[in-house]
Amino acid sequence: MTGKLSADDVLYAFAVEADHGAETLASYLRRYPEHALDLLDLAHEIRLSADDAAGTEPDAEDETTIRAAWEQFVACRPDTVETLFEQIKGPAFATLAEKLCLPRSLLTAVKNRQVIPASYPERFLRRLADAMAANLDHVRAYVSLSPVMPAQAAFKATGKPAAQQQVSFDELVSNTPMTDAERDALRRGMQ
Amino acid sequence: MATPLRKLVEGGVLMMRPPEIDQAIARVLELPRAELLERAKITDRSHPDFIPSECLLHLLRQSKFDNSDRHFEALFRLLRTRVLRSLPRVEGRSGGQEVEHGAASQIRDDVLGRFQELLCQDRRGYDDRLDFFEVRFDYALKKLRLTARRKVQRQDTRTAPLYDDEEPSLPSKEVEAALARLRTAGEDFSDPGFQKRLNAAIGTLPTDEQRVINMLRDGFPIDSQEPNVVSIASVLGCAEKTVRNRRDRAIVRLRGLLAEGNEP
């Protein structure tokens, strides 16, 4: 892995440490000051949950809920990289944009692979994968494919139609019309 | 042989399962399926045939390459029950404190939902976050528990009154004495329940005060001029005075909560 670890990675890594004492905590706080509050709260959660009554029988789940969970699980089939956005059209596309608090035009640029793949913040791809309920590796592979030629270009162009030049993710954010609040929310989501 | 994990951790190093988990996976892979299911029902960790949750998860993740849905449905159900077992009972206690029915139920549903989402994403391809669960299943779940608990707390604080960093009303000598007891709570063998009651009481403090008290218990200094020393003021990004105020205010609250007959 290159670059910074995501908050998820840091917190999971701390959670699965063999020891959660002060030394381990201090070492994580020193290495990941940007996730300090999350780490403190996780250490507290681990300490609190250690006091939970061990060995008690868990609450029983009703049969309908378990059955539905199992059916959802087996219905999941590997999605192919190329068809990642195929099921996300019309209202589903609008819902996805809303879920991510992104202008639709920005999401369209992502879908059409108009962004230089290496310029994507890891956190953005992770959020996108989560929101699409897709596999992160597939999302990474999807954005790394060749840019999509906009459908209308084939009819409008007088010469041979070509895909638009890719821009960096930062450029895309700067060039997309949005309110300052939206821009702030997007940048915060990347941290 | 267990399939290696794919998660890369700090420095680009491939994450490894603890050797005992790798060995346990190798053993369960040799078991006939009927026997495996019988053993997977054992919940007593000290039982010689107990199968760790890390192994059950590993088998379930491999199910995408297998069509024996009935076998894996049984495993899926058992693993889900293991997740439930690690969560506060809906009508029970968490962290030694009585949990309000609605909050515990929300935490339970949220954690189950997030875990299900990870399983589904992994089945569609590969979700390397589940690799952490194959290393230490119960502890990786704590991360989901934290996310769920915060969500519930956010909903609660929307209606909670704001408070400021006012001066507390407790002489500093008493604060020092109370702190000394906090630090040695784990060694207080004369009262084995004290540690648990203390954890529960700290859990009821406002988050800012919780953080200060927990860091003090772990021996972090309030402030330090040394660049390599992790201090409470630097981690919380506030002035030394603010840390002291939060500490003193927390002590006042804790004293009230831990007074006899007034336990959280």
Boltz contact constraints between the chains, C-beta under 6 A:
constraints:
  - contact:
      token1: [A, 1]
      token2: [B, 8]
      max_distance: 6.0
  - contact:
      token1: [A, 1]
      token2: [B, 12]
      max_distance: 6.0
  - contact:
      token1: [A, 11]
      token2: [B, 143]
      max_distance: 6.0
  - contact:
      token1: [A, 12]
      token2: [B, 132]
      max_distance: 6.0
  - contact:
      token1: [A, 12]
      token2: [B, 140]
      max_distance: 6.0
  - contact:
      token1: [A, 12]
      token2: [B, 143]
      max_distance: 6.0
  - contact:
      token1: [A, 13]
      token2: [B, 9]
      max_distance: 6.0
  - contact:
      token1: [A, 15]
      token2: [B, 139]
      max_distance: 6.0
  - contact:
      token1: [A, 15]
      token2: [B, 140]
      max_distance: 6.0
  - contact:
      token1: [A, 15]
      token2: [B, 142]
      max_distance: 6.0
  - contact:
      token1: [A, 15]
      token2: [B, 143]
      max_distance: 6.0
  - contact:
      token1: [A, 16]
      token2: [B, 132]
      max_distance: 6.0
  - contact:
      token1: [A, 16]
      token2: [B, 135]
      max_distance: 6.0
  - contact:
      token1: [A, 16]
      token2: [B, 136]
      max_distance: 6.0
  - contact:
      token1: [A, 16]
      token2: [B, 139]
      max_distance: 6.0
  - contact:
      token1: [A, 16]
      token2: [B, 140]
      max_distance: 6.0
  - contact:
      token1: [A, 22]
      token2: [B, 218]
      max_distance: 6.0
  - contact:
      token1: [A, 22]
      token2: [B, 219]
      max_distance: 6.0
  - contact:
      token1: [A, 26]
      token2: [B, 230]
      max_distance: 6.0
  - contact:
      token1: [A, 29]
      token2: [B, 230]
      max_distance: 6.0
  - contact:
      token1: [A, 29]
      token2: [B, 235]
      max_distance: 6.0
  - contact:
      token1: [A, 30]
      token2: [B, 230]
      max_distance: 6.0
  - contact:
      token1: [A, 36]
      token2: [B, 235]
      max_distance: 6.0
  - contact:
      token1: [A, 40]
      token2: [B, 211]
      max_distance: 6.0
  - contact:
      token1: [A, 41]
      token2: [B, 146]
      max_distance: 6.0
  - contact:
      token1: [A, 42]
      token2: [B, 146]
      max_distance: 6.0
  - contact:
      token1: [A, 44]
      token2: [B, 214]
      max_distance: 6.0
  - contact:
      token1: [A, 45]
      token2: [B, 142]
      max_distance: 6.0
  - contact:
      token1: [A, 45]
      token2: [B, 145]
      max_distance: 6.0
  - contact:
      token1: [A, 45]
      token2: [B, 146]
      max_distance: 6.0
  - contact:
      token1: [A, 46]
      token2: [B, 142]
      max_distance: 6.0
  - contact:
      token1: [A, 48]
      token2: [B, 95]
      max_distance: 6.0
  - contact:
      token1: [A, 48]
      token2: [B, 199]
      max_distance: 6.0
  - contact:
      token1: [A, 48]
      token2: [B, 203]
      max_distance: 6.0
  - contact:
      token1: [A, 49]
      token2: [B, 142]
      max_distance: 6.0
  - contact:
      token1: [A, 51]
      token2: [B, 95]
      max_distance: 6.0
  - contact:
      token1: [A, 51]
      token2: [B, 96]
      max_distance: 6.0
  - contact:
      token1: [A, 51]
      token2: [B, 196]
      max_distance: 6.0
  - contact:
      token1: [A, 51]
      token2: [B, 199]
      max_distance: 6.0
  - contact:
      token1: [A, 52]
      token2: [B, 94]
      max_distance: 6.0
  - contact:
      token1: [A, 58]
      token2: [B, 84]
      max_distance: 6.0
  - contact:
      token1: [A, 58]
      token2: [B, 85]
      max_distance: 6.0
  - contact:
      token1: [A, 59]
      token2: [B, 89]
      max_distance: 6.0
  - contact:
      token1: [A, 59]
      token2: [B, 90]
      max_distance: 6.0
  - contact:
      token1: [A, 66]
      token2: [B, 77]
      max_distance: 6.0
  - contact:
      token1: [A, 69]
      token2: [B, 116]
      max_distance: 6.0
  - contact:
      token1: [A, 70]
      token2: [B, 73]
      max_distance: 6.0
  - contact:
      token1: [A, 70]
      token2: [B, 76]
      max_distance: 6.0
  - contact:
      token1: [A, 73]
      token2: [B, 119]
      max_distance: 6.0
  - contact:
      token1: [A, 76]
      token2: [B, 120]
      max_distance: 6.0
  - contact:
      token1: [A, 76]
      token2: [B, 123]
      max_distance: 6.0
  - contact:
      token1: [A, 76]
      token2: [B, 124]
      max_distance: 6.0
  - contact:
      token1: [A, 78]
      token2: [B, 124]
      max_distance: 6.0
  - contact:
      token1: [A, 78]
      token2: [B, 125]
      max_distance: 6.0
  - contact:
      token1: [A, 79]
      token2: [B, 124]
      max_distance: 6.0
  - contact:
      token1: [A, 135]
      token2: [B, 121]
      max_distance: 6.0
  - contact:
      token1: [A, 135]
      token2: [B, 124]
      max_distance: 6.0
  - contact:
      token1: [A, 135]
      token2: [B, 125]
      max_distance: 6.0
  - contact:
      token1: [A, 137]
      token2: [B, 125]
      max_distance: 6.0
  - contact:
      token1: [A, 137]
      token2: [B, 126]
      max_distance: 6.0
  - contact:
      token1: [A, 138]
      token2: [B, 125]
      max_distance: 6.0
